[in-house]
Amino acid sequence: MSYTALYRKFRPVEFADVKGQDHIITTLQNQIKADRIGHAYLFCGTRGTGKTTVAKIFAKAVNCEHPADGSPCGECEMCRAIASGTSMNVIEIDAASNNGVDNIREIREEVAYRPTEGRYKVYIIDEVHMLSIGAFNALLKTLEEPPEYVIFILATTEVHKIPVTILSRCQHYDFKRISIGTITDRMKELMDAEHVEAEEKALRYIAKSADGSMRDALSLLDQCIAFYMGQKVTYDNVLEVLGAVDTEVFSRLLRKVIERDVSGVMDVVDDLVMQGRELTQLAADFTWYLRNLLLVKTSDNIEDVLDVSTENMIQLKEEARMIEPDMLFRYIRIFSELSSQLRYASQKRVMLEVALIKLCTPAMESSQDSLLDRIRAVEEKVEKGISAAPEPQSGHGSGGAGYSRDRGDFGESGGSQRALPAAIPEDVQEVVRNFRTIAGEASGMIRTYLKKARLSLGGDNRLLIVLPDSLAASVVGSDDHVQELESLIEEQIGKKVEVEVRHVEEGRHFEDTFVDIEQKINMEITVED
């Protein structure tokens, strides 16, 4: 006889076997005992939480010849026929492959006939959100007023796709994600029944990886048992099979990040890649690790909340003293974004490495939550006697332009602005008058950015092109693009004018730092959005 997967072999056959959905089971049992059975039910919730299983048990219970406490006896002829799939009273339909109007019309024709045996005909429509609009409309009238011997049970993972007209005609039951403890206890029972040894730590990790789905947990457990056939299921074995990473590695990785040791971080990543670890799982688990660390950092007596061992709790408390909450907020944000990006990325390692380098070098980011980390990095350099000043830039300057302190021009931040000279050079005035035309002739990428540019005057009669953010300034301010702009200006007015690109610092306005030379020459230039 062929092998049966664990989730099929140990599928619940009565309400008492269903785990983690007590609020639904109790309601359904009370309805059966009181003979207050509805005509339409909607079971919704994430995958593997028991929707179809409960629907089948309910179908047996309403047809059972000797129900016990609202649950099917499992012994009568009707229970055995439904369990074996030979009963004509229970009709299962997969809406993903039977989603047309014709399929629903067949149901409407069938419901006219009474069941040949038992009390009810039960239609279980799985993934009902896949039905077409026409099919929903065809189902509507039958769902609203079915014969007294017909029950509809609709199951879906995406309830938001169900029309309101359908929802209003059903009793709505939300299946919750099953807790880690409940899944772990169930797996222990099954391991005893299968005579397989398993570490509790290993089972808890599988339960956590299942993300609230009992079916996923049993599938993962099946995989681990098969890989180490005849051996004890250990925590290390589970990590090996699932391509996961031990928390000790996360601790080592985090400490390298806190030390801003990019080389050390890359060594850890290289080791994990060579071991064949799944990088998407790594990103998700590291985000969870940071979340635990944040809870330890910001809360007292958190031991009862976190599902970690005593040794890991000691380690988390030690690391919590090494890091500030704002750093953790930033780390979690970056890795949360990374987790969603990795699903569809072809170069997962590169994206992971870039995210880790961002953690180590906050200067790469201009977002608000990175400012404290950037200041902290500068303070650390000063404490170590390393100069925190940026390297002087050559050429016209790009996104970094505007940070120079030796020119005394309008780009100075923190200093007072110089008064605008009484006479603006004629060359610059002519560029201002023709700027829209000049910008329109630029290459596609910078032409878009220049639509939002404003103009000012720098020292040595340079034309300042001021952009709203650092990204736009870094693109337009590259050497190639600055040279392109100067060439276009020279072609337009026949004279060479030096161009410098700046950006408005975050939290400031253009007028706080720059003088608008368009107003000075009494000329209004409309900038298109």
Disulfide bonds with the S-S distance in Angstrom:
none
